[in-house]
């Protein structure tokens, strides 16, 4: 899973960077490039703490050439993960993947969040949560971001709200545009997985949905 997530992140970042470079080349020269995140290899500056949280050696990351923009992006994700450790019982493994488990009734499928400080967030929703999200999407504006539709959810509110708190780029996801994809993958009734990857600006994001 770690290799899959890193590959997804690399493809998204590479594609968006190439597009951005092409646009700059076609336009008038600019004095400074736009802020972009580049997290490749930054995990070597991570460490686990005795209280179950994690840290990053930001100074060493700077000396290695990582931009301040990238460091701030990663540190923001670490802060969200550490808060989840303290308040939600998140568990950080040796690969620095944080997992939060949610209590599930008799619903089919898992209910958990897996996230990495480098940016990938996977949200596993059981069939009840998936149905709740899908039904809510029918009654919101196409440009509505995920954070602004949480109040319309019942079954999925807790897990998606936590995902938004962990990473702001998840909160900014325009999830309505994925309604058809969600409807297709949830049809087997076993729950869905929402794969969220930040775009190079570290603010917006893109998503894919798969069946559990």
Long-range contacts (C-beta under 8 A, 24 or more apart in sequence): 1-114, 1-122, 2-95, 2-97, 5-116, 5-120, 5-122, 5-195, 6-118, 6-120, 8-120, 8-195, 8-197, 8-208, 9-39, 9-118, 9-119, 9-120, 9-197, 10-40, 12-197, 12-199, 12-206, 13-37, 13-38, 13-199, 13-200, 16-199, 16-200, 17-200, 20-200, 34-201, 35-67, 35-69, 35-201, 35-202, 36-69, 36-200, 36-201, 36-202, 37-69, 37-70, 37-73, 37-74, 37-119, 37-198, 37-200, 37-201, 37-202, 38-66, 38-67, 38-70, 39-70, 39-73, 39-74, 39-118, 39-119, 42-66, 42-70, 42-74, 42-118, 43-96, 43-117, 43-118, 46-96, 46-117, 48-92, 48-94, 48-96, 51-85, 52-85, 52-91, 52-92, 53-81, 53-82, 53-85, 53-86, 53-92, 54-78, 54-81, 54-82, 54-92, 54-96, 54-98, 54-117, 56-117, 69-202, 70-202, 73-119, 73-198, 73-202, 74-117, 74-118, 74-119, 76-167, 76-168, 77-115, 77-116, 77-117, 77-118, 77-119, 77-166, 77-167, 78-117, 80-115, 80-165, 80-166, 80-167, 81-115, 81-117, 81-166, 83-165, 83-166, 84-113, 84-162, 84-165, 84-166, 88-162, 100-162, 102-158, 102-159, 107-191, 108-189, 108-190, 108-191, 109-190, 109-191, 109-192, 109-212, 110-191, 110-212, 111-159, 111-191, 112-159, 113-159, 113-162, 113-163, 113-166, 115-163, 115-166, 115-167, 119-167, 119-169, 119-197, 119-198, 119-202, 120-195, 120-196, 120-197, 121-163, 121-166, 121-167, 121-170, 121-195, 121-196, 122-193, 122-194, 122-195, 122-196, 123-159, 123-160, 123-163, 123-193, 123-194, 123-196, 124-191, 124-192, 124-193, 124-212, 125-156, 125-159, 125-160, 125-191, 125-192, 125-193, 125-194, 126-191, 127-186, 127-189, 127-190, 127-191, 128-155, 129-155, 129-156, 129-159, 129-191, 130-156, 130-182, 130-186, 130-191, 130-192, 131-155, 131-186, 132-156, 132-157, 133-160, 133-175, 133-182, 134-179, 134-182, 134-183, 134-186, 137-175, 137-176, 137-179, 137-182, 138-179, 140-176, 141-176, 142-174, 142-176, 142-177, 143-174, 143-176, 144-174, 144-175, 144-176, 145-171, 145-172, 145-173, 145-174, 145-175, 146-170, 146-171, 146-172, 146-173, 146-174, 146-175, 147-171, 147-172, 149-175, 163-194, 163-196, 167-196, 167-198, 168-203, 169-196, 169-198, 169-199, 169-202, 169-203, 169-204, 169-205, 170-196, 170-205, 172-203, 172-204, 172-205, 173-204, 173-205, 173-207, 175-207, 178-207, 178-209, 181-208, 181-209, 182-209, 185-209, 185-210, 185-211, 186-211
